[in-house]
Amino acid sequence: MSIKKHIPNTITCCNLFSGCIACVMAFRCNFELAMAFIVLGAVFDFFDGMVARLLRVSSPLGVQMDSLADDITFGIAPATIVYSFMQNKLLYPAYLADIVWLLPYFAFLIAVFSAYRLAKFNIDTRQTNTFIGLPTPANALFWSSLITGGGAWLNSLNAGWVLLLALIALFSYFLVSEIPMFSLKFKNLSWRCNGTRYIFLIFCLPMLLLGYLAPVSIISWYLLMSVAIYLKKSKNRA
């Protein structure tokens, strides 16, 4: 039995394991550690496919394992972070007393739409050099960053719960939308082929100084650029 063919799936299992721990940390309201394990899962997710291609051991089993692991780490884990924050930390106005128990469950729409996004990706042959809809790792990093770095800010708002519910709806839409979103895969280093990527990365550099909120800023910038490019192309076609 060749050990080599099991290496990518082992890395995928590390992604899944990281996602499970992130869920536990989220239920304990340890949002910093939950975010750390989501980031760790994203690192494993990056390398499992790369290693499979380098070793030439890609398989249908690996593809299915990858999607299942991603749904835990980038779907259920961020949903659990948002749920736990809304259940245990978020401040609500008194007039919502009768339905406060219900509102946190809307966080699990993140997991539902992430699963739909992953299933859609598996059968969509268009998503080779670009993404159609927001990738689940980016969505997970946005949510873990927002709660970890912006929890106090959300509680300072008069209607932080409204903003959270609106963002859940908006990002659920982005996950399954037909909006093309550029990838960061460089086939060469020319500006002509990679101008969008270079502009994105240049503006991301100062955002890294924001600490826990850096992913919120970077992913918001990514979405803004992707939507702007999509609208421009749609206008030109019209």
N, C-alpha and C positions, 0 to 999 in steps of 0.2 A: 504494500500500500504506500503510495506516494504522499509524504508529509506535505510536500509543496502545495498540493491542491487544497489543503485545509487551512493554509495561512490566511487567505483573504476572509474566509468565513469566521475564523477565530477573531480577526480584527473587528468584523461586523458584530460578533457576540460581545466584544468589549464596548462597542457603541450601545448595544442593548442594555448591558449591565450598568453603564453610566446613566442611561435614561431611567432605569429603575431606582437607582440611588437618588437621582434628582427628584423623583416623585416623593420618596420618603422625606427628603430634606424639605420639600415644599409643604408637606403635611405638618411638619414640625415648625413651619414658618421661618426656617433658616434659608432665606431667599438667596443669600450670597453663595452658600454652598450649592444650592440647587442650580444656580446659574453656572457655577464653575463646572459642575458635572455635565450640563448641557453643552458647554464649550468643549469639554473633553470628548463628549460624544461626537461633536462636529469634527474634531480632529481625527477620530477613528473613522468617521464616515468619509472623510476626504481621502484617507490612505487605503481603505479597503478596495475601492475600485481601481486606484492607481496600482496597487500591488497585484491585483488580479490581472491587469493588462500587462504589467511587466513580466509576470511569471507565465502569462498565457494560459491561465486556468479559469477563465470566466465560465460561469455555468448558470443555467436557469435557476438552480437552487440558490445560488448566491444572490441573484436578482431578487428573488422572493424574500430571502433572509434580510436583505438590505432594506426593503420596503417595510417589513414588519418591525425591524429595529428602529427605523426612522419614525414610524408612527408612535412608538413609545417615547423616544428621546425628543422628537420635535413636534409631537402632537399632544400626547397625554401629559408629558412633563410640564410644558408651559401652561397648558390648561389647568393643571393642578396648582401651579404657582398662582395664577390669577384667582382661581377658586379660593385657595387658602387665604390670600390677601383680602378678598371681598368678604369672606366669612369671618375672619378673625381680626383684621386690622383696619378695614375701611370704615370711615365714619358716615353714617346715614342721617338724614333729617328725621325728626320725630314723626312726621306724617306718613312715613313709610314703614312704621313699626309692624303693621300687619303682613307685609310682603317681604320684609328684609330677608327672611329665611329662604325665599325663592330666588332672589336675584343672583347669588353666587353661582348657581347651577348653569347660568347662561355662559359661564366661562368654558364649559365643556364643548361648546360649539367650535372652539379652536381645534379640539381633537377630532371632531366629526369632519370638519372641512379639510383638515390636514390629511385624514385617511382618504377622502375623496380625491384630493390633490395627488396623492401618491399613486392611487389606482389609475387615475387619468394619465399620469406621467408614464406608467408602465406600458400603456397601449398606444401612446401618442408618438408617432414616428417623426413628428416635426421638431421635437425638442432635442436637437443634437448640438447646435452651436448657440442657440438661445433658449430661454425658458418661456413657456406660456403660462402666465400666472406667477405668483410669488413663490419661490422655493421654500419648502418647509423649514430648513435650517435657519434661513433669514427671519422667518416669522417667529420661530422659537427664541432666537436671540433678541428680537425686538421686545417680546413680552417679558422675558426674564430680566432684561436690562431696565425696562420701564418700571417694573415692580421693585427691583432691587435698588435702583438709583433714584426713582421718582415716587416712591410710596408716600413719603412725607409731603411732597408737593401735591399729590393727588388729594391727600387729606386736608390740605390747606384751602382747597377749592370748595365753593358752596355746593357744587354739583359734580364732585369727582366721580360718583357712581354713574352719572349720565355720560360723562366722557368715556369711562371704561366700556360701558355697553355700546356706545357708538363706535369705539375703536374695534371691539369684538366683531361687530357687524361689518365694518369697513374691511378689516383684514381677512375675515372669512370670505368676503367677496374677492379680494385680491388673490387669495389662494386658488380659486377655481375660475378666475376670469380668463378671457381670451386675449388679454393684453400681453404682447411680447415683451420680455424683459431680458436685457443683455446679460451675457455671462462674462466671467473674468478669465476666460480661456484665451491665451495669447498663442496664435499660430506663428507669428513673427513679431518683431519689435517696431515696425513702421508706424508712424503717426496716422497715415492714411487708412490703414486697416484697424487701428486701435485707438483712434482719437477719443471716442466715447469713454473707453476704459481709462485712458490716461487722465482725462478731465475728472472722472469720478474719483480716481485714486488721489489726485492732487488735492482736491477739496476735502478728502477724508482725513488727510494728515493732521490738520488742526483739531479735528473732531476727536482724535484719540486722547486729547488732553481732558476730555470730559469725564474720564473714569468710567464708572458703572453706566453712565448714560451715553457713552460713545456709540454702542450699537443702535440705540434709538435714533440718534442723529444720522448715522451712516446709512441705516436701512431706509429712513425717511428720505434721505437724499437720493438713494438708489431708486426708490419708487417714483420720486418726483422726476428724475431724469428719464426713467423708462416710460412713464405716462406722457411726458412732453414729446419724446421721440415718436411715440405711437400716434399722438394727436397730429403732429407735424406731417407724418407720412400719410395719415388718413386724409388730411386736408389737401396734400399734393395729389393724391389719387382722385379726389373729388374734383 
